[in-house]
Amino acid sequence: MAAAVRLVAGGAGLGVRAGGFRSTVRSLSSQPVSVSERIEHKRRTALLGGGQRRIEAQHQRGKLTARERISLLLDPGSFVESDMFVEHRCADFGMAADKNKFPGDSVVTGRGRISGRLVYVFSQDFTVFGGSLSGAHAQKICKIMDQAMVAGAPVIGLNDSGGARIQEGVESLAGYADIFLDTSYLFITGPDVVKSVTNEDVTQEQLGGAKTHTTISGVAHRAFENDIDALCNLRDFFNYLPLSNQDLAPVRECHDPSNRLVPELDTIVPLESTKAYDMLDIIYAITDEREFFEIMPNYAKNIIVGFARMNGRTVGIVGNQPKVASGCLDINSSVKGARFVRFCDAFNIPLITFVDVPGFLPGTSQEYGGIIRHGAKLLYAFAEATVPKVTVITRKAYGGAYDVMSSKHLLGDTNYAWPTAEIAVMGAKGAVEIIFKGHKDVEAAQAEYIDKFANPFPAAVRGFVDDIIQPSSTRARICCDLDVLASKKVHRPWRKHANIPL
């Protein structure tokens, strides 16, 4: 505008040119307004996803939208979206029509904060083509993954997708390679395909529902009643973890005294060795504020794994559960435990192990299923772990299962036994039947075996346990050990990768 005024002021000879230039400038000056309007229109369209009708349909199914999930997950006002204007590139099957173009495509991506800590997030939008994965969709996810790698921050994915976008063919499948209750399902092939190939009649819920994957297959770690419950628990879970494997386990302010005694633990283990008790009672009693975030609580219940805090420091807890199968190790519990131990070791989270294990579960189904191979995974995981490892034997520690459960032989840093601990090759009854076969006084023989082996002293005199402690002092001893082991460093020779028995 200023240039046009100057040109007009230059003289009559420039009058026509100035007028022409003035109209040109008006045209140019109106263009940014048009672009701004288009930008705002695109933003409004992106915020609506697949449109109000589909949003309402999502709500009627009891599900939140992609943006509502992000809003609930992240700290208020912290979300910074990326690639809001990206659209799919498919032109086949009418996909090039404007009505099939949605800004942002079928996924919302960006970064934000949880409890003030940086996190990258993607949330698939079921209101846009059923959340199906397109090339553009995969590109957006890969971009924030790359950004998270550079920033040393985690990525949270909120999945709500029907699978690869059929209209894009192989490009959507390439996208998968690049990124790779009653409302959510997870399966490789759906019920219709299963029916056509195997002639089995199965529902979506039976094939890949929450109950199936949290109790039978072990594919999913937790199930929740609804989106809100899941996202609130996800925030809690996130707070236990470091941002990357380069960071130490998080430490937060603790108001629960680290030297707190727990008197109820002195009587928690029954006098009868065959009587069950709940290992969760011990775990809750010793952790900060009696809080424990259990992982896979409904799968392989004979072993407990999860996260807690000790004197403000995140720890991973592994424990046998005497209430289920007497706490025996089997195939599923071994794999569950091994995966958790390796996760903690990967992210510098100390491990606390509570042991009450009578052995590996016997039977042909276990032997045929490869219990030796799968049991070795848990042994390998504990032996390989270089994070601080504290072990407490509460009662039974029999046979090879004793070795597997973070024993001193697997380089446990501190190993304790309670006075009720029994560390032996097997239980007294089974041992007596073998050693004193045909003996007239079986009860006397059993009493002799118990006196010699079914107590913590044989292991203590050999240094296999560092101390026999009063149960009530367990919290104080563990907190003290974790403070000492905070500076633990282990140097291993270089190798390309480990060879865990898969």
N, C-alpha and C positions, 0 to 999 in steps of 0.2 A: 504493500500500500504506500509506503513512504517513497519507493522508487517511482511509482505512478504519479504521485503528487509532484515530484521533482520534474518529471518529464512534462507534465502539463504546464508547469511554471516556466519551462524553457522557451516557449514561443509558439506562435500560431502554426508555423511550418511543421511542428511536431504534433499538432492537435489531433489529426486522424490517427497517427501511430499511437499517441498516448491513449486515445479512446479505446483503440483495439487492444492495447496492452492492458488497459484497466479491466476490460471484460475478461481478458485471459487470466489476470490475477484473481478476479472474482471467482472464476471457474476453479482455479487452483486452491483458493482459500476455502472453497466449499467442499473440496475433496476430503480434507482431514475430518470434517464433520461427518461425512458419509462413512469414512473408515471407522471412526469412533463408534458410530451407530452400529456398524456391522460387528465390531468387536464386542460391544455390549450385548447385541443380539445373540452372538455365538456363545458368550458366557452364560446368558440366561438359558439358552438351549442346553448347554452342557450340564448345568445344574439340575435340569429336569430329567436327564438321562433319556430313557425311552418314552417319556411323556407321563402326564399325570395319571392317565388311565392305568398304565402298567405299574406305576408306583402304588396306586391303590390296590391293585391285584397282589402286589408283593406284601403289602400290609395285611391283606385278608388271609394270606398264608401264614401269618404270624412271623414274618421276616422283616428286618430292617433293610433299607436301601444301602447301596455301597457308600454313599456319602454320610448317611446317618451312622453307619458303623464306624467310620473314621472319626466322626465328631465325638462319638462316645468313647472311643479308644484313646484318643490323644488329649493332651492338656488343652483346655479351652483357648481358642485363638492361635494355636501354635502351628496349625497345618498350612504348609506352603505347597500348592499344587504345581505339578509340572505337566507339560504336554496336554493342556486342556483342549487345544485346537486340532490335535492329531485326528485324522479320519482314516478309515480303511481304504485300501487301494484297489479293491476288487471291482471289476466292471462286468462280470458275467452274471447271468440269471437275474438281470434287472437291478443289480446292486449299485449301479452307477446313478440311479435315480435319486433326486434330492431327498425323497421321503425315507431312503435307506442310508442316509448319511447322518451320523450323529457325532458332534464335536466331542473328542475324547475317546471315541469308540466305546468298547464294552469294559473298560477298566479305568479306575481313578488312581492316579499315582502321585507321589510327592513325599515330603518329609514333615516331621513334626516332633513333638516331645512327649514323653511319658515320665511324670514326676521330675520334669526338668531335664531329662536325658534324651539325647538325639536318637531318633529312629526313622528309618525309611519305611514306607508302607505302600502296598497296592491293594486295592479292593475291587474285585470283579463285580460288574454291574449286570445283574440278571435281567434288568428291564431293557437292556439293549442286546438284541439277538440272543437272549438267554445266557448272557455272559460268555458266549463262545469265544474261543481264542482265534484271533486273526493275526496276520503278519504285523499289523500296526499295534495290536494289543501286546504281542510278545516283545516288540521293539520298546514299548514304553516300560515294561517290566524290567527288561535287560538294562535299560538306561539307568533306572534307579538302583539296580543291583551294582552296576559299575560305580555309581556315585557313592554308594554305601561302602564299597571296598576302599575307595580313596579316602573317605572320611573316617574309616574304622568304626562304622556303626552297623547295627543289625538291621535286617529287613523282616518285616511282618507281612505275610500274605493272607488276605481274607478271601477265601475261595468260595465262589458261588457261580459255577459255570456248567454248562451242558456238554463241554468238551470242545474239540476242534471245530472250526466253522466250515461246514461242508462246502459252501459256495467257493471257498478259496483253495480247496484241494490240498495239494502237497505243501503249499506255502504255510498253511496253518499247522501242519504236522512238523515242519521245520522249526516253527516257533516253539513247539513243545520241546524239541531237542535243545533249543537255545536256552530256555529257562529251567529248564528242568531241574433231634429226636422227633423223627417223623417229618422233618423238614429238610434233612440233609442226607445225601446218599453218596457213596464212593465205590465205584467198581470199574473194572477194565472193560467189560462188556455188559450191557443192560439185559434185563429179563427177556426181551424179545429175541436177542441174539442167542442167549442161553437156550431158550425154547427151540429155536430153529436148529441148533447144533447138537444139543444133548437130549432134547425132548423133555427137559425138566421144567416144571411149572414152579416159578418162584416170584415173589413180589420184590419190588424195589427195597422195601424195608428188610426183608429176609436176606436178600443178596448183599446189600451194601449199606444197611442202616446203621445208626449210631450204636445200637445194642450189639449188632454183629461184630463191628470193628473194635469195640471196647471190651468185649467179653470173650470172643471166640478167635478172631484173627490177630488181634493185637496191632492192627494197622493204626488205629486212633488211640490217643493217650488219655483223653477225657471226653465226656459228653455232658452237655448242659441242657437245661430246660428250654432256653430261648437265647436269642442273640445278645440281649442285655446281660444276662448271667454269664455268658461265654466271654464277652468283651471285658467285663469287670474282673473276671478271673484271669484273663490274659494280662491285664495291667498288673495284677498282683504277681503273676509268674515272671513278667519282664523285670520287675524290681529285684528279683533274686539273681539276675544274670549280669555278668560284665558286658560291656558294649562289644567287645571283640576278644579273640584269643590272645591279644597283646596286653590286655588289662588283667589286673588281679581281681579276685572275687570282691564284690561290693561290700563295703563296711558302712553301717549306718549307726547313728546314736542309739545306745541301748540303755534302758532304764531298769532292766532285770539284772540284779547283781550276779556277776560271773561266779561268785563263791557261794551262791545259794545252795543250801542243802535240801535234799528231797527225801524226807523221812519215809514217805509211803513206799519208796522203792525197796526198803529193807524187808518188806513182807510181801512183795508183789509176786514173787516166784513161789508156786505151791510146793509144799514139802514132798508130795507124791510126784515122782518124775514123769508119770504118765498123764498128769492132769494139765490141761491147757490153760493158757492165760493170753492176754492180748498185748502183743509187742507194741502196738500203737500207744498203749497207756504209758509205757516207758519213754517212748519218743516224745510225746506231748509233755511229759513231766520234766524233761531235761532241757527242752529248747526255749529260746527267748519267748516270753509272753505266751508260752504254750501254743505256738503257731507252727503248723506243718503243712506244706503244699505237696500233697501226694500225687505222684505220677502213675498213671495206669492202675487206679485203685480197684478196677473190676476185672483185671486180666492177671492170670497167674497169681492169685491172692496169697499163695504160700510164701511169697517174698514181697517185702515192702520197699519201695524206693520213693524218694521225694526230696524236697528242699526245705531247709529251715535256717535259722540263724543261731549262732552261739556267740554271745557277747557282741552282737551286732554284725558278725561276719557270716556271710552266706556259706553254708555247708551242704553237701549231699549226704543223705542218710540211706543206708541199705540195712535191712533187717529181715531175718527169718520170722515167719508168722506161725507160732505154735497152734493157733486156732484152726488153721487150714492144712490138712494133710500132715499134721504134726510138725510143720515147718520143713518137710523134706524138699530137697532140690529135685526138680524134674526138668524136662526139655524147655518148656515155656518159661519157667522161672529163671533158668540159667541164662537164656537169651535176653530176657527182660532186665536182669541184673547187669549183664555184661554191657548192654547198650547204655545203660545209665552210668555205669562206672566210667566208660570211655568218654561219654559226654562231659562228665565232671572233669576228667583229666584234660580234655581238650580245652576247657575254659577255666582252668586254674582254680577249680572249686575243691576244697578239702573234703575228704571222705571220712565218715564215721560209720562203722559197721557194728551191728548188734547181732550176736550169734547165738542161736538155739536151734541146732540142726542135727537130727538123728542120722542123716546120711542121704544118699540119693534114692529116689523112689524106685523100688524094684518092680519088675514085670516085663513081659514080652513086648508090650506096646512101647515101652520106653527104650528097651534094647534095640528093637527093630527100627525105631525112630531115630536112633543115633545119639542116645544120652551121653555116651563117652565123648563124642565130638562136640556136642552142644555144651556139655558141662565144662569142657576144656575152654570154651569161650570166656566163661566167667573167671576161671583160673588165670587165663592169659590176660584178661582185662585188669585184674588186680595186680598181677605181677608187672605189667607194663606201666601202670600208673605211677607218675612221679610227684603227684600232689601229696600234701600231708595226709597220712592214713592212720586213723586211730580206731582200734578194735576193742570191743567189750564182749566177753563171753558171759552170757547170763545163766545158761544152764548146759544143755547138751552141745558137745562138739565132737562128733563121732566120725571116725574114718576119713576117707578122702574128702568128704564134704567139709570137714574141719579145715583141711589144708586150703580148700578153695576160697573160704570166706575170709579173705584178707588176713591170713595167719602170719606169724613172724617169718615163716619160711618163704612167704611171698613178699618179703621186704616191708612188712608193716612197721611203721615208725614207733608206735606205742601200742602195746597189746595188754589189756587188763582182763582179769577174771574175777567174777563175783564169788563169794564163798559157796554158792550153789552150783558152780560150774563143774561139769563132768567132761574131762578131756581124755578120750580113750579111743581104741580102735572100733569098739561097738558097745552097745548097752550090756549091762551086767547079765541079764537073763540069756541073751543070745550067746555071749562069751562063755558062760558057765556050761551051756548045753554042748559046746564044742570042746572046751578044755577038760571039763569033768564029766564027760559022757559016761553014763553008767554009774556015776558016784552015788552012794547010798544017801548021804546027807546033802541034798542039793541046796537047802537053805543056808547051811554053814559055808558051803563053797561060794555061794552068791555073796554072802556077807564078806568073805575073804577078798573076793574080787573088788567089791565096792570099796573096801578099806584101802586097797592098794592102788586102784586106778580111777574109780568113779568120784574123783574130787580134783581140785585144781593143783594139788601139790606136785604130782609127777611132772607136770609141764613147768611149774614154777622153778623147781630145783634144776631143771635143764635150761632155763632161760627162755623157754618158748612163750612165756607171759612175763611181762616186766614187773607186775605187782598184782597181789590179790587185794582188791579194794572193797570198802564198804559201799553197797549200792547207793546209799544216800549221798555219797560224795562224788558220784559219777559226773554230774554237771561241772562241778568245780575243777575236777581233774582234767576233763576234756578241754575246758576253756583255757586252762593254764598251758596244756600241751599245744593247743593251736597258736597261742601267742609265741611260744618257743619255736614252733615249726614254720612260722610265717616267713622266715628267711631261708627256708629249705631250698637247696639247689642240687640237682642231680644232673650229671654230665654223662650222656650216653654216646657211644661211638656212632658215627654217621652211617645211615643206611637209607636206601631209596624209600622203602616203606616196610612196615611190619608184615608178618604173615600169619595173622590170626586164623585159627582153624574154622573157616567158614562152612 
